[in-house]
Amino acid sequence: MKKSLIPSPSSPFPSRLLYSVTPYNKSLSSASCSSSIDETTSTPIPNPEPQNPIKIQTFQKHISENARLSQADVVETLLSHFNDPRSALDYFRWAEKQRGFVREIGDSFLVLLHILVSSHYHHGSARNLLNNYLSSDSAPSGGVLVQRLIDCSDKFGFRRNPRIFDYALNGYVRAQRYKDAEDCFYALVSRGVIPCVRILNNFLHSLIRTSMIDEARGLFGGIVSKKLSYDCATVNMMMCASLREGKTEEAEKFFLEAKRSGIDLDPFVYNTAIRTACMKPDLNVAFVLLSEMKEKGWVPAKGTYTHLICTCVGQRNMIEALRLKDEMISKGHPMNLVVATSLMKGYYQQGNLNSALELFDKVLENGLSPNKVTYAVLIEGCRVHRNMVKGRELYEKMKSAGILPTVYIVNSLIRGYLQNQLIDEANKIFDEAVSDGIANVFTYNNLISWFCEGGRLGDAIRVWDKMIDHGIEPSVVSYNNMVLGNCRKGFMDVAAALLSEMAEKNVKPNVITYSMLVDGYFKKGETEKAIAIFDSMLTLGISPTDVTYNTVINGLCRVGQTVAAKDRMEEFVAKGFAPICMTYNSLINGFMKEGEVNSALAVYNEMCETGILPNVITYTTLIDGLSKRKNLDLALKMQREMRGKGIEMDVTCYNALIDAFCKRNDMNSARELFDEILDVGLSPTTGVYNTMIGGYRDLYNMESALDLYKRMKNEGIQCDLETYTTLIDGLLKVGNIVLASETYQEMLAKNIVPDVITYSVLVRGLCNKGQVANARKVLEEMVKKSITPNVLVYNTLIAGYFREGNLQEAFRLHDEMLDRGLAPDDATYDILVNGNFKETVSSNGALSV
């Protein structure tokens, strides 16, 4: 019968069991160790495991009640039961509970571990012991534990079993003591103990799982640099970790290095490699890897096909996407919802919304349930193709299926309705989104942006207020939209207040904010404020974009400071700004408006010398400016140069030249250009017709002018105020008062409101025909409609009354003019004093005296 190592609980205190072994000789291996025992006091121990060469016998020795167990006592007892790991473990557990026993990773614990790992029946016990001890606060660092294990094996003659070191490393990993695990790893490697691949993979997996990817990367680097073995699972883990951080190049590097190193790669690694290529994206590499898989007889995973198909769709390669879909199905993988949704997107991006909708119906027939993403893709497709009826139908179907709309879907619908000018429908969806708590700042921004772009600032403010009331914090885009809306309305004080509010709300203005404010101030003529805002932006460290630079240059040109604009451009160029055609066009236009033709031509030459090609706007600006300054020869030279460079004239350019010929009374050349507009496939605009009608009017050729007028109406081209004013002026000049009156009434019937020029034409024409009384009625009509007569109108009437000899009424009109705050000019006094009245007609039909 086996003698128990653990004293009976009936004893008043446990007997102390002592064992003796032969003195340890370090020159001998554990296999050659032996011990002498006393036959008479020995108790045999059953040994179900293979016999160890060490022979141990026991003897019992009584101890006093106050005696304490020491580490040496426990070690001695454990060594005596090397051949009976179970009894050794039971004894150690008993010893742990005894008075005075210090629970630590000392010799007794380490000896027990060596004993347990020597028997494959007790590996689990050794592993559990280490896991429990290493999870405690008193556990030593990784390097210390490795040294103690090695010292113990050397001290007591144990073989260095790699398993015990694997368990130690894994214990630290399980306890999430990753720094100690790392120390343990390097301590083992430095002592020639190599952890097994499975343990290292577990370490890497734990690091990656806890998002310690940099640490995993460092550990793998250590494995590679130490030339330790790793396998395909290691490679796959590291590749996946890299992809989690979007580092496709690194993932690809891991794959290629493993391939070069002769690692036996499996389908999982190839699937990940294909996913890597798709993420880059590099379809050529992906297809090469796919071919390699097929050559090895492997069937790519469903996820691999999914990645490939989605990437093909993303690259707008629907032919390959559909081929891969068919191949996937032929390999036994049914089409999944992700693939179907991706193909729907590919169809509508190709302009084939019908095929996308047909695929959606097929998905339903096959028993797949579309999700939010599927509906989002199709509704966005309907928005792109302006099929909002189908988009709304899908929206309702989604809701009836119990799928709550996402903010992306709601925003897509709102954008679609706005693009189609269906503001009521957009508002309905918006109100639903707000009511359901779905609307976010992007939802509000969609409407605010649309209203501000369309000049409906009041509606934009209404949406803004609702956003604030619902606790949605405006973004920089929200503020930029409102700044734009106010700038376009000329409400620069409000726009500036919004900028201040952004600072108070800790919303950082960006370059777009400042660029819009600069543009707004320039358009309002507040140049100093525009420059101050620009300088403020620079002070805040916000780098201007090319748009900002061009805004400053164009703004200065617009307010007549083109020389300053040119200086600014050179300053900007020194900072890295690259002027574009639009930049030079602004300068050319500015100089032309200021009458600086030579400066404009110098800018044009500089533009060509720097290699920037002029466009149709460049030449139109030059031709128009030269024509207006009666330099038609140079304008025609520019036209020839323009055509020599293959730049087609647009309608505006044609109109500039037609106007120049009209001013020279060369209506034949003007008519040739007019007909050429039609020949080249362009359509004359209202402005072109007005120019031609004005040209014929100046030659008193009202028959040709009226023919063009009739042609305008027949072709559905809108007649505007200038059209009617020019016709009325011409008809009155040729004495056709009746037709002039009919034309005037036709204009009024079309709700075209006369302006001061129109009234000036009427007054002048009637006075010239001796109908001063009717001319006076025109003046009264002007006053009645709150249109302030100008000096020209009064001069014309005064001259009319003067010619009739009605000096009293002439001087009365002079007094009335003074009462209205109008200052008589030299022409007025020339009429009153000398009776002289000289009239001319401006280019737009207005009279001058």
FENDA-V77495 format. One record per helix or strand. SS is the DSSP state (helix for helix, strand for strand). FROM is the first residue (numbers start at 0). LEN is the number of residues. If there is no record, write none. Layout:
ss=SS from=FROM len=LEN
ss=SS from=FROM len=LEN
This chain:
ss=strand from=15 len=4
ss=helix from=29 len=3
ss=helix from=38 len=3
ss=strand from=57 len=4
ss=helix from=70 len=10
ss=helix from=84 len=12
ss=helix from=106 len=11
ss=helix from=119 len=15
ss=helix from=141 len=15
ss=helix from=161 len=13
ss=helix from=177 len=13
ss=helix from=196 len=13
ss=helix from=212 len=13
ss=helix from=231 len=13
ss=helix from=247 len=13
ss=helix from=266 len=14
ss=helix from=282 len=13
ss=helix from=301 len=13
ss=helix from=317 len=13
ss=helix from=336 len=13
ss=helix from=352 len=13
ss=helix from=371 len=13
ss=helix from=387 len=13
ss=helix from=406 len=13
ss=helix from=422 len=13
ss=helix from=440 len=13
ss=helix from=456 len=13
ss=helix from=475 len=14
ss=helix from=491 len=13
ss=helix from=510 len=13
ss=helix from=526 len=13
ss=helix from=545 len=13
ss=helix from=561 len=13
ss=helix from=580 len=13
ss=helix from=596 len=13
ss=helix from=615 len=13
ss=helix from=631 len=13
ss=helix from=650 len=13
ss=helix from=666 len=13
ss=helix from=685 len=13
ss=helix from=701 len=13
ss=helix from=720 len=13
ss=helix from=736 len=13
ss=helix from=755 len=13
ss=helix from=771 len=13
ss=helix from=790 len=14
ss=helix from=806 len=13
ss=helix from=825 len=9
ss=strand from=839 len=2
ss=strand from=846 len=2
